[in-house]
Every structure is written in C-alpha cells, then in structure tokens.
Amino acid sequence: MTQVAARCGYADASVAKVVEQAGVSRATFYEHFEDKEDCFLAAFVAAVRHMERVMDGVEGERSPVPPVPELFDAVLEEMARSTPISRILAVEGLAGGPRVRAAHDRMTMGVETMLEQWLSTPRDGLRLAITGRAAMEGVGGVLVRCTFRGEMTQLMELPEDLVAWLESYAVPAETPWRDAGEWRRLGEGLVKSPPPPLGGAGAPSKLPRGKNAAPPEAVARERRERILATVAQLTTTKGYAEMTVADIVRGAAVTREVFYEMFRSKQDAFLATQIFGLERAISLASAGFFPGETWPIRVWGGLEALFGHIVERPDLVYLDMIETYAAGPAAIRRSFDNRSAYHLFLEEGYRQSARAEALPRVCSEMIGSAILGLVRWEIGAGRTDRVMELLPQAVYLALAPFIGPTAAIDLVEAKAAGDRDLPTA
C-alpha cells in the first residue's frame, strides 16, 4: 500500500493494485484488512512509527527538551531517502478518509507538542515567541510542497532555513509567553457576525425566463456560477470522493448536457471552483492590502480582508484547504501555485532592515503556510465563524521576522484595541 499510494496517490491506490504489488490474493488482503482505507491507515501508522524510531535515535535517552535542530536534520534526511514513506506522511495522509485524517491530525498534534516545548524553553537568554501549532504548520507546509513535487534533495538543504525562520521570533527570555489561547483572546473583539449559509454569499440567483429571458451568454454564465456554487457546497457537505455529477446537476438545477458542455468531469468542475475561490480570495486580500500607509498596516489590512472572505465563504475555503488532496495531483499543484501569489505581500518585509534582508526567502512560504495552517484547523473543526480571532496572531507571524517580534506585538495589540495612533516600524 505504501508503494502504490506513493506512486498512484490514495484515490487510485485500489485493492487490485495493492494485491498485485504485494503478490497476494484478494482473499488474503481481506483476511487482514476491511477495505482500502483500513489498509492505508495501517500503512500510515507504520510510516509514523518509522519516523518515531528515527527521532528516538537522535534523542537517545530522552531529555526534558527535544533537540529540534538535530531532529530536523535526521527527519529530513530520512524523508529524502525514504520517498514512499515521505509521500504517505506528508501528502497522501491528507487525502484519506476520516480515520486516516484523524490519524494525521494526531501525528501533527504530537509534532506541535514537541515544538511547543522546545520553543517555550529559554536558551542563551532568549525564547522563540511562536506557538507550536504555527511553527508546525509553517515547517510542514514546506515539507509537503517539496515532497509533493519530488524535490527530495531540497529537503536536506532546509534544516538551517527552518531554524532561521523560527529564530526570527526570538525575544528576551523574561518576555511573557503568549500561548494560542491568549492570542485568541486578543482577537475576540474582532469576530464579526456569523457567516451566511453555505453558498449564500455570492451564490447566483436564477435568471428570468419567457419574454424577459436573458441573452444566451448571461444564461451560460449564470448556470456556470450555479454549478461552481453547488460544487463548493457539496464538497463541504459530502466530500469530494462521495460527490457525483448527478449530485451536482441536481443541486445546480441544470441538465447533464449543460454540465458536460462546460466541464469534462467532476474533477474539472472542482478545479474550476478552486480557481474561482483562490482568485476571489487573492483579489479581496489585495484590495485590503494596498490602501495602507505603511507595510505593516498593509499586512493587517490584507489579512483582515482575507479572513473576512473566509468567514463569508467557508465552503470555498473548505474546498481548497481540506478537500484538495482528495481531488488529486492537479488540484494540489494548483493550490500550491496559487498560494505562492500571497508571497508577494511579504516582499517588502525583506527591505525593512539588514536583519530582514538576510532571512532566507523560504520564510515567505513558511509564514504563509503557518497562517493558512491555523485557518485550516479552524475550518476542519467547524469554527469558521471564529476565524477572525486568529487575525492578531496571523499578522504577528507575518511581521515579526521582518520588523522584530516586539514591534510586531506592539502594532498588533494597538490594532486589536482599535487605536488610531499606531506604532510605526
């Protein structure tokens, strides 16, 4: 299963392919596993245990604080060497069913706990003021991208850059530790009204018929928009794997002929919906970003607009952040390519100081991955209406490596309090 899923992806890792690879009969397969997901779950757990043994070899007799830089070296070296295991852990584990995703969440929560312990422990009079979850998502985002694209040699070059990013959040050890709960409380006053029902925001209304019927191009556009809205709804309520073309045409109130005039398949419609959602999100973030007088204020404005979009259209965001991996390589590739557009908002950060200019450019990807990763957890837990609580932490994550953690905290606290006389960087 590990070999087949790494080669074909979880969606195409059929029982037939697995038994052929293993050289056993279907009857033997079903003596050991209930179905494909049961087998994949066993393969995923085995991969996790393999990496745990690698980490245990670094730690030896477990010390109170895990040696994270050394663990980065060992884990990334093993990921580069064991490509199928890397693929299972970093990519295909996000494409599996509910039991597999739950196992993946448990794995990442274990990493989060380990990082939190290391980050919060003072060393040389300093402590790294970033939460374990943000650190885990930032590092993990780069590892997933490298693994998906087969850039395994780049993995072995990453440890120093990963540590450099984490160390850009260094503050004096006596600085009070702000955990995830405190960041959330800082953002409580920013939470807006609950979002409309799925598909409600921006969902197209039906055009009139009869004498006042709209021209054909308007009808086609309206039907396409209905299909995209329905795909976003169904992906959220049923999941990509369970959604069918029959579900889509029924929900969008169109015929199968109309659907196939516009899209080749369910996946084609998913990709079109994904593009629509990503373009809309980037457009709104840009509109919030550019009016600001200074770069830090522009970052706040851009993220505030983006988070507002997430609250209003959770279906579009769920489609891209949760279901993309189930939709296959084309959707994953498109998601990575489109998310890189957000890195442009951080380019000015490298010009804030000589210290900022020396940071590796992969910091932009880690910052973006950390922010979107925090959002993904909220969406996966059904707390989309609370996403705005993440805004202060997200802005801090974006600013601190470039203007320094203290200045970033001052600005975020002032903005969260609604102050007009803001500190400048």
PEMOTA-V448394 format. One record per pair of residues at least 4 apart in sequence whose C-alpha atoms are under 7 Angstrom apart, sorted by the first residue. I is the first residue (numbers start at 1). J is the second residue. If there is no record, write none. Layout:
I/J
I/J
This chain:
1/5
1/18
1/40
1/43
2/6
2/43
2/84
2/85
2/88
3/7
3/84
4/8
4/13
4/17
4/18
5/9
5/10
5/13
6/84
6/87
6/88
8/12
8/13
9/13
9/92
10/92
10/95
10/96
11/326
13/17
13/18
14/18
14/36
15/19
15/36
16/20
17/21
18/22
19/23
19/24
19/25
19/26
19/29
20/24
24/28
25/29
26/30
27/31
28/32
29/33
30/34
33/38
33/39
34/38
35/39
36/40
37/41
37/97
38/42
39/43
40/44
41/45
41/100
42/46
43/47
44/48
44/88
44/89
44/93
45/49
46/50
47/51
47/85
47/89
48/52
49/53
50/54
51/55
51/75
52/56
53/57
54/58
54/74
54/75
55/59
55/71
55/75
56/60
58/71
59/66
59/67
65/117
65/118
66/114
66/118
67/71
68/72
68/118
69/73
69/159
69/163
70/74
71/75
72/76
72/159
73/77
73/159
74/78
75/79
76/80
76/155
76/156
77/81
77/156
78/82
79/83
79/86
80/152
80/153
80/155
80/156
82/86
83/87
84/88
85/89
86/90
86/147
87/91
87/92
87/147
88/92
88/93
89/93
90/144
90/147
91/144
91/148
92/96
93/100
93/101
93/104
94/101
94/325
95/325
95/326
96/100
96/101
96/326
97/101
98/102
99/103
100/104
101/105
102/106
103/107
104/108
105/109
106/110
107/111
108/112
109/113
110/114
111/115
111/136
112/116
112/132
112/133
112/136
113/117
113/132
114/118
115/119
115/132
116/120
116/131
116/132
117/121
119/127
119/128
120/127
120/128
121/127
122/126
122/127
122/173
123/127
125/172
125/173
126/170
126/171
126/172
126/173
127/170
127/171
127/172
127/173
128/166
128/167
128/169
128/170
128/171
129/169
129/170
129/171
129/177
130/134
130/135
130/169
131/135
131/179
131/180
132/136
133/137
134/138
134/370
134/374
135/139
135/370
136/140
137/141
137/369
137/370
137/373
138/142
138/366
138/367
138/369
138/370
139/143
139/162
139/366
140/144
141/145
141/366
141/369
142/146
142/365
142/366
143/147
144/148
145/149
146/150
146/151
146/152
146/155
147/151
147/152
151/155
154/158
158/162
159/163
160/164
161/165
161/360
162/166
163/167
164/168
165/363
168/401
169/400
169/401
169/405
171/175
171/405
178/182
178/183
179/183
180/184
181/185
182/186
183/187
183/392
183/393
184/188
184/389
184/390
186/392
186/416
187/388
187/389
187/390
187/391
187/392
187/416
188/389
190/388
190/389
191/386
191/388
191/389
194/385
195/311
195/312
195/385
196/200
196/201
196/312
198/233
198/315
199/203
199/229
199/233
199/315
201/312
201/313
203/229
204/222
204/225
204/226
207/214
208/212
208/213
208/214
209/213
214/218
214/219
215/219
216/220
217/221
218/222
219/223
220/224
221/225
222/226
223/227
224/228
225/229
226/230
226/252
227/231
227/248
227/252
228/232
228/269
228/273
229/233
230/234
230/248
230/251
230/252
231/235
231/248
231/270
232/236
232/273
232/315
232/316
232/319
233/237
233/315
234/238
234/239
234/243
235/239
235/240
235/243
235/319
236/315
236/318
236/319
238/242
238/243
239/243
239/323
240/323
240/326
240/327
241/326
243/247
244/248
244/266
245/249
245/266
246/250
247/251
248/252
249/253
249/254
249/255
249/256
249/259
250/254
254/258
254/259
255/259
256/260
257/261
258/262
259/263
260/264
263/268
263/269
264/268
265/269
266/270
267/271
267/327
268/272
269/273
270/274
271/275
271/331
272/276
273/277
274/278
274/320
275/279
276/280
277/281
277/316
278/282
278/338
279/283
280/284
281/285
281/306
281/309
282/286
283/287
284/288
284/305
284/306
285/289
285/302
285/303
285/305
285/306
286/290
286/302
288/301
288/302
288/305
289/298
289/299
289/301
289/302
290/298
291/298
292/297
292/298
292/301
293/297
294/298
295/299
295/348
296/300
296/399
297/301
298/302
299/303
299/395
300/304
300/395
301/305
302/306
303/307
304/308
304/391
305/309
306/310
307/311
307/387
307/388
308/312
309/313
310/314
310/317
311/384
311/385
311/387
313/317
314/318
314/384
315/319
316/320
317/321
318/322
318/323
318/379
319/323
319/324
320/324
321/376
323/327
324/328
324/331
324/332
325/332
327/331
328/332
329/333
330/334
331/335
332/336
333/337
334/338
335/339
336/340
343/347
343/364
343/365
346/364
348/352
349/356
349/402
350/356
350/357
350/402
351/356
351/357
352/356
352/402
352/403
353/357
354/358
355/359
356/401
356/402
362/366
363/367
364/368
365/369
366/370
367/371
367/397
367/398
368/372
369/373
370/374
371/375
371/394
372/376
373/377
374/378
375/379
375/387
376/380
377/381
378/382
378/383
378/384
378/387
379/383
379/384
383/387
390/394
391/395
392/396
392/412
392/416
393/397
394/398
395/399
395/412
396/400
396/408
396/409
396/412
399/403
399/408
400/404
400/405
400/408
401/405
403/407
403/408
403/425
404/408
405/409
406/410
407/411
407/425
408/412
409/413
410/414
411/415
411/422
411/423
412/416
413/417
414/418
414/419
414/422
415/419
